[in-house]
């Protein structure tokens, strides 16, 4: 990653984000930015934010009650419903949906990803989604996938988002770091910023 790109990502993570920012450079030159450094790996603290009180042991804040600041957003009622079903923070789902489809239920990517949470057809089928174009079904499928990734990556928000964007294999095969893909690194920064901004509204 070139230095200007790294600086841009740090600035993105620093604006409205209530989390420490760490960086690690691998032997192949790839750079990892994360809010939760993995144990046993050499990370350098780039930026420290004031501590935000969260439930003990939580890495992704589980705010399950409906958030007043989200009620006017598209599909807010459906997102709240699914977030409570899956025990996920609804502002995280809002962040993903905003980045994936800009709340467009008819969104179709060049690679064939469908709907609000941009589910690939095979992934949607595996998750039990009968109609990926249906907003509620799409959000449910995407939320199930997020939940699976949270278990896989020990609730590390950066890795969960990287895996959602690039696939869990791209993260696992690199030793659980954010892959050195500009699209993925920008995606992680964008969703993290959105999520933390919303989270700050309820603290």
C-alpha positions as CSV (number, residue, x, y, z in Angstrom):
1,X,0.0,0.0,0.0
2,X,1.4,3.4,-0.9
3,X,1.9,6.0,1.9
4,X,-0.9,8.4,0.7
5,X,-3.4,5.5,0.8
6,X,-2.4,4.6,4.3
7,X,-2.7,8.3,5.4
8,X,-6.2,8.5,3.8
9,X,-7.3,5.3,5.6
10,X,-6.0,6.6,9.0
11,X,-7.8,9.9,8.5
12,X,-11.0,8.0,7.6
13,X,-10.8,5.9,10.7
14,X,-10.0,8.9,12.8
15,X,-13.0,11.0,11.8
16,X,-15.9,10.2,14.1
17,X,-14.5,6.8,15.0
18,X,-14.2,6.0,18.7
19,X,-11.6,3.3,18.6
20,X,-7.8,2.9,18.8
21,X,-6.2,2.4,15.4
22,X,-3.3,0.0,15.0
23,X,-1.1,-0.8,12.0
24,X,1.1,-3.8,11.1
25,X,3.3,-4.3,8.1
26,X,3.8,-7.9,7.0
27,X,6.9,-9.3,5.4
28,X,5.4,-9.1,1.9
29,X,4.8,-5.3,2.4
30,X,1.0,-5.6,3.0
31,X,-0.4,-3.3,5.6
32,X,-3.1,-4.1,8.1
33,X,-5.2,-1.5,9.9
34,X,-7.4,-2.7,12.8
35,X,-9.1,-1.5,15.9
36,X,-8.3,-4.8,17.7
37,X,-4.7,-6.1,17.3
38,X,-4.4,-9.9,17.2
39,X,-2.5,-11.5,20.0
40,X,1.1,-12.5,19.2
41,X,1.5,-10.1,16.3
42,X,3.5,-6.8,16.1
43,X,1.1,-3.9,15.8
44,X,2.0,-0.2,16.2
45,X,-0.6,2.2,17.8
46,X,-1.3,5.0,15.3
47,X,-4.1,6.8,17.1
48,X,-5.8,6.4,20.5
49,X,-9.3,7.5,21.2
50,X,-11.0,8.2,24.5
51,X,-12.3,5.0,26.1
52,X,-15.9,4.2,25.4
53,X,-17.6,2.0,28.1
54,X,-19.0,-1.2,26.6
55,X,-20.2,-4.4,28.0
56,X,-17.4,-6.5,29.6
57,X,-15.6,-8.6,27.0
58,X,-17.5,-7.0,24.0
59,X,-15.6,-6.2,20.9
60,X,-18.6,-5.2,18.8
61,X,-21.1,-3.2,20.9
62,X,-24.4,-5.0,21.2
63,X,-27.0,-2.3,21.4
64,X,-30.2,-4.1,20.8
65,X,-32.9,-1.5,21.7
66,X,-34.2,0.6,18.8
67,X,-32.1,3.6,18.2
68,X,-34.0,6.9,17.9
69,X,-31.4,8.3,15.4
70,X,-32.1,5.4,13.0
71,X,-35.9,5.4,12.9
72,X,-36.1,7.7,9.9
73,X,-33.7,5.7,7.8
74,X,-34.9,3.4,5.0
75,X,-35.9,-0.1,6.2
76,X,-35.3,0.9,9.8
77,X,-38.1,-1.3,11.2
78,X,-36.9,-4.4,9.3
79,X,-33.3,-3.8,10.3
80,X,-34.3,-3.4,14.0
81,X,-36.3,-6.6,13.8
82,X,-33.5,-8.6,12.3
83,X,-30.9,-7.1,14.6
84,X,-32.9,-8.2,17.6
85,X,-33.4,-11.7,16.1
86,X,-29.7,-12.2,15.5
87,X,-28.6,-10.2,18.6
88,X,-26.6,-7.8,16.4
89,X,-26.2,-4.1,16.8
90,X,-28.6,-2.5,14.3
91,X,-26.2,0.4,13.6
92,X,-23.7,-2.2,12.3
93,X,-26.3,-3.5,9.9
94,X,-27.1,0.0,8.8
95,X,-23.4,0.7,8.2
96,X,-23.0,-2.4,6.0
97,X,-26.2,-1.8,4.1
98,X,-25.2,1.9,3.5
99,X,-21.8,0.8,2.1
100,X,-23.1,-2.2,0.1
101,X,-26.2,-0.8,-1.6
102,X,-27.0,2.7,-0.3
103,X,-30.3,1.2,0.9
104,X,-31.3,0.2,-2.7
105,X,-33.1,-3.2,-2.5
106,X,-32.8,-3.5,-6.3
107,X,-29.0,-3.1,-6.3
108,X,-27.1,-5.7,-8.4
109,X,-23.3,-5.7,-8.6
110,X,-21.3,-6.6,-11.7
111,X,-20.3,-9.8,-9.9
112,X,-24.0,-10.7,-9.3
113,X,-24.4,-9.6,-5.6
114,X,-28.0,-8.9,-4.8
115,X,-30.1,-6.5,-2.8
116,X,-29.6,-4.4,0.3
117,X,-26.7,-6.5,1.8
118,X,-25.4,-7.6,-1.6
119,X,-25.7,-11.3,-1.1
120,X,-24.1,-13.6,-3.8
121,X,-26.7,-16.1,-5.0
122,X,-24.7,-19.1,-3.7
123,X,-24.2,-17.5,-0.3
124,X,-27.9,-16.6,-0.1
125,X,-28.9,-20.1,-0.9
126,X,-26.5,-21.5,1.8
127,X,-28.0,-19.1,4.3
128,X,-31.5,-20.2,3.6
129,X,-32.6,-17.1,1.7
130,X,-35.4,-18.1,-0.7
131,X,-35.8,-14.6,-2.3
132,X,-32.7,-12.5,-2.1
133,X,-34.6,-9.6,-3.6
134,X,-37.0,-9.4,-0.7
135,X,-35.7,-6.8,1.7
136,X,-36.5,-8.7,4.9
137,X,-35.1,-12.0,3.6
138,X,-32.0,-10.2,2.3
139,X,-31.3,-8.5,5.6
140,X,-31.9,-11.7,7.5
141,X,-29.4,-13.6,5.2
142,X,-26.8,-10.8,5.5
143,X,-27.2,-10.7,9.3
144,X,-26.8,-14.5,9.6
145,X,-23.6,-14.1,7.5
146,X,-22.3,-11.3,9.8
147,X,-23.1,-13.5,12.8
148,X,-21.1,-16.4,11.3
149,X,-18.1,-14.1,10.6
150,X,-18.2,-12.7,14.1
151,X,-17.8,-16.2,15.5
152,X,-15.1,-17.0,13.0
153,X,-13.1,-13.9,13.8
154,X,-13.7,-13.5,17.5
155,X,-15.8,-10.4,17.1
156,X,-12.9,-8.4,15.6
157,X,-14.9,-5.8,13.7
158,X,-12.2,-5.0,11.1
159,X,-11.7,-8.7,10.2
160,X,-15.5,-9.3,10.1
161,X,-15.9,-6.4,7.7
162,X,-12.9,-7.5,5.6
163,X,-14.3,-11.0,5.3
164,X,-17.8,-9.7,4.4
165,X,-16.2,-7.7,1.6
166,X,-13.4,-10.0,0.3
167,X,-14.5,-13.4,1.7
168,X,-13.3,-15.2,4.8
169,X,-10.8,-17.2,2.8
170,X,-9.0,-14.0,1.8
171,X,-8.6,-13.1,5.5
172,X,-7.7,-16.6,6.8
173,X,-5.1,-17.4,4.2
174,X,-3.2,-14.2,5.2
175,X,-3.1,-15.0,8.8
176,X,-6.2,-13.2,9.9
177,X,-5.3,-9.7,8.6
178,X,-7.2,-7.3,6.3
179,X,-6.2,-8.3,2.8
180,X,-4.1,-5.7,0.9
181,X,-6.9,-4.9,-1.5
182,X,-7.7,-1.1,-1.8
183,X,-11.4,-1.8,-2.2
184,X,-11.5,-4.0,1.0
185,X,-9.4,-1.6,3.1
186,X,-11.5,1.4,2.0
187,X,-14.7,-0.7,2.7
188,X,-13.5,-1.5,6.3
189,X,-12.7,2.1,7.0
190,X,-16.0,3.3,5.6
191,X,-18.3,0.9,7.5
192,X,-16.2,1.3,10.7
193,X,-16.6,5.0,10.6
194,X,-20.3,4.8,9.9
195,X,-20.8,2.3,12.7
196,X,-18.9,4.2,15.3
197,X,-20.6,7.5,14.4
198,X,-24.0,5.8,15.0
199,X,-22.7,4.1,18.1
200,X,-21.5,7.4,19.6
201,X,-25.1,8.7,19.4
202,X,-26.3,6.3,22.1
203,X,-23.4,6.6,24.5
